[in-house]
Amino acid sequence: MAREFNRNMFIMLLAIMIGVIIITFFIADIVNRSKLETLTTEYEAEITTISSKSENFTSYFLKSSIVLDQARDDLAFGNYHFDLAFLWYSSALSEKNSLTLELYKTRAISNCTIALPNYIYAQDNYQEAKSYFNETKLFTNYKLYLDILDLYIDLTDSGTNLSMFRYDASMYLLYLTENLTFDETNNSVEYLMNVTDLLMGFDAAMEAYNNELINYNNYQNAIDEYEFFEEER
């Protein structure tokens, strides 16, 4: 009888232990599954955040580059007409015929008139590109990318200065051209009024442009030589 009781007790205790082990296993499995689901959710959220940042970085950088290219085109187009205006102005200074002088004046004034708004467009687009480059910086923490974005921002500031200096030079050139007149007595070209201040302003604007152009080219060279894809974003 005692043996039968001990045997039954052993079986019961064994069953209880097995039950406890099974329950413990299921509880641990539920806990682990819960942790896995939490980690999976966090991982997916992190991946979504990274993907979103990467997409935004690419999107804003492309916007910045497109606007920057437009600013360059505006500046180049303005410079093209400025160079033509200066050519006609220089030719007018040595002209010996009043009719030809008026023709050269008209061409110089016309090209100045075309150049001026393009410098305003260039200035606005350089500033817009700068704004996009600054926004692009919000979507990356890597130093290599932040550094090159800073170079682009410096480039846009320099481009803005170039546009402003050349706009000023174009205005001075326009005023100087408008003041040209032909003196029939001396058979030579003269100015209608004292243009000393205009000439000084023109020279100062040209000098400022040439100095700033050095900075602009330095920034552009630094960008061209930059190891842009050396590090993962």
C-alpha positions in Angstrom: 0.0 0.0 0.0 2.8 2.4 0.9 4.6 1.5 -2.3 1.5 2.2 -4.3 1.1 5.6 -2.5 4.8 6.5 -3.1 4.5 5.5 -6.8 1.4 7.6 -7.2 3.0 10.6 -5.5 6.1 10.3 -7.7 3.9 10.2 -10.8 1.9 13.2 -9.6 5.0 15.2 -8.8 6.6 14.3 -12.1 3.4 15.4 -13.9 3.4 18.7 -12.0 7.1 19.3 -12.8 6.4 18.5 -16.5 3.4 20.9 -16.4 5.5 23.6 -14.8 8.3 23.1 -17.4 5.7 23.3 -20.2 4.0 26.3 -18.8 7.4 28.0 -18.2 8.4 27.2 -21.8 5.2 28.7 -23.2 5.5 31.8 -21.0 9.2 32.2 -22.2 8.1 31.7 -25.8 5.4 34.3 -25.5 7.8 36.7 -23.9 10.4 36.1 -26.5 7.9 36.5 -29.3 6.7 39.7 -27.8 10.3 41.0 -27.6 10.9 39.9 -31.2 7.8 41.7 -32.4 8.9 44.8 -30.5 12.4 44.6 -32.0 10.9 44.0 -35.4 8.6 47.0 -35.1 11.5 49.2 -33.8 13.8 47.9 -36.7 11.1 48.6 -39.3 10.5 52.1 -37.8 14.3 52.8 -37.9 14.5 51.5 -41.5 11.6 53.7 -42.5 13.3 56.7 -40.8 16.6 56.0 -42.5 14.9 55.5 -45.9 12.9 58.7 -45.4 16.1 60.7 -44.5 17.9 59.2 -47.5 15.1 60.0 -49.9 14.8 63.6 -48.5 18.6 64.1 -48.7 18.6 63.0 -52.3 15.5 65.0 -53.2 16.8 68.2 -51.6 20.3 67.8 -53.0 18.9 67.3 -56.5 16.7 70.4 -56.1 19.7 72.4 -54.9 21.8 71.3 -57.9 19.1 72.1 -60.4 18.6 75.6 -59.1 22.3 76.1 -58.8 22.7 75.1 -62.5 20.0 77.6 -63.4 21.9 80.3 -61.4 25.1 79.5 -63.3 23.2 79.7 -66.6 21.7 83.1 -65.7 25.1 84.4 -64.7 26.7 83.1 -67.9 23.9 84.6 -70.0 24.3 87.9 -68.3 28.0 87.9 -68.7 27.6 87.1 -72.4 25.6 90.2 -73.0 27.8 92.3 -70.6 30.8 91.4 -72.7 29.0 92.4 -75.9 27.9 95.7 -74.3 31.5 96.4 -73.2 32.8 95.5 -76.7 30.3 98.0 -78.4 31.1 100.6 -75.7 34.8 100.3 -76.3 34.3 100.5 -80.1 32.2 103.6 -79.6 34.9 105.4 -77.7 37.2 105.4 -80.7 34.5 106.0 -83.4 34.9 108.9 -85.8 31.4 108.9 -87.2 28.4 110.1 -85.4 26.0 107.7 -87.0 28.2 104.7 -86.3 28.6 106.0 -82.7 24.8 106.0 -82.3 24.7 102.5 -83.7 27.3 101.2 -81.2 25.6 103.0 -78.3 22.3 101.4 -79.2 23.9 98.0 -79.3 25.7 98.5 -76.0 22.6 99.8 -74.2 20.5 96.9 -75.6 23.0 94.3 -74.3 23.2 96.0 -70.9 19.4 96.0 -70.7 19.4 92.2 -71.4 22.2 91.5 -69.0 20.8 93.3 -66.0 17.7 91.2 -65.3 19.7 88.0 -65.8 22.0 89.1 -62.9 18.9 89.5 -60.7 17.7 86.1 -61.7 21.2 84.6 -61.0 21.3 86.3 -57.6 17.8 85.0 -56.7 18.6 81.5 -57.8 21.9 81.3 -56.0 20.1 82.3 -52.8 17.3 79.7 -53.5 20.0 77.0 -54.1 21.6 78.0 -50.8 18.3 77.6 -49.0 17.9 74.1 -50.4 21.5 73.1 -49.5 20.8 74.3 -45.9 17.7 72.1 -45.8 19.6 69.2 -47.2 21.9 69.3 -44.2 18.9 68.4 -42.0 18.8 64.9 -43.4 22.4 63.7 -42.7 24.8 63.6 -39.8 27.9 62.5 -41.7 30.7 65.0 -41.7 31.8 64.3 -45.3 28.3 65.2 -46.5 28.0 68.2 -44.2 31.4 69.5 -45.3 30.7 69.4 -49.0 27.3 70.9 -48.5 29.1 73.8 -46.7 31.3 74.2 -49.8 28.2 74.4 -52.0 26.7 77.0 -49.6 30.0 79.0 -49.9 29.8 78.7 -53.6 26.2 80.0 -53.7 27.2 83.0 -51.5 30.1 83.7 -53.9 27.8 83.4 -56.9 25.5 85.8 -55.3 28.3 88.3 -54.9 29.4 87.8 -58.5 25.9 88.5 -59.8 25.7 91.7 -57.6 29.1 93.0 -58.7 28.4 92.4 -62.4 25.0 94.0 -62.0 26.6 97.1 -60.6 29.2 97.1 -63.4 26.4 96.8 -66.0 24.6 99.8 -64.5 27.7 101.9 -64.6 28.4 100.8 -68.2 24.9 101.7 -69.2 25.2 105.2 -67.7 28.6 105.7 -69.3 27.3 104.6 -72.7 24.3 106.9 -72.5 26.6 109.8 -71.8 28.6 109.3 -75.0 28.2 112.0 -77.6 30.0 113.0 -80.8 31.8 116.3 -80.9 31.6 117.5 -84.5 34.2 120.2 -83.9 36.9 117.9 -82.6 35.6 114.9 -84.6 35.8 112.7 -81.5 33.7 111.0 -78.9 33.2 112.7 -75.6 31.0 112.5 -72.5 28.0 114.8 -72.0 29.0 115.3 -68.3 31.7 114.6 -65.8 31.8 110.8 -65.5 34.7 110.4 -63.1 32.5 108.9 -60.4 30.9 106.5 -62.9 34.3 105.4 -64.2 35.5 104.9 -60.6 32.4 102.9 -59.8 32.7 100.8 -62.9 36.4 100.0 -62.2 35.6 99.2 -58.5 32.8 96.8 -59.5 35.0 95.1 -62.1 37.8 94.7 -59.6 35.4 93.3 -57.0 34.0 90.8 -59.5 37.5 89.6 -60.5 38.5 89.1 -56.9 35.3 87.2 -56.1 35.7 85.1 -59.2 38.9 83.7 -57.6 37.0 82.6 -54.5 34.2 81.2 -56.7 36.7 79.1 -58.7 38.4 77.9 -55.5 35.1 76.7 -54.1 34.2 75.0 -57.4 37.6 73.3 -57.6 37.3 72.1 -54.0 33.9 70.5 -54.8 35.2 68.9 -58.0 38.1 67.3 -56.1 36.0 66.2 -53.1 35.8 62.5 -52.1 32.0 62.6 -52.1 31.3 58.8 -51.8 34.1 57.9 -49.5 31.7 57.1 -46.6 28.3 55.5 -46.4 25.6 58.0 -45.6 
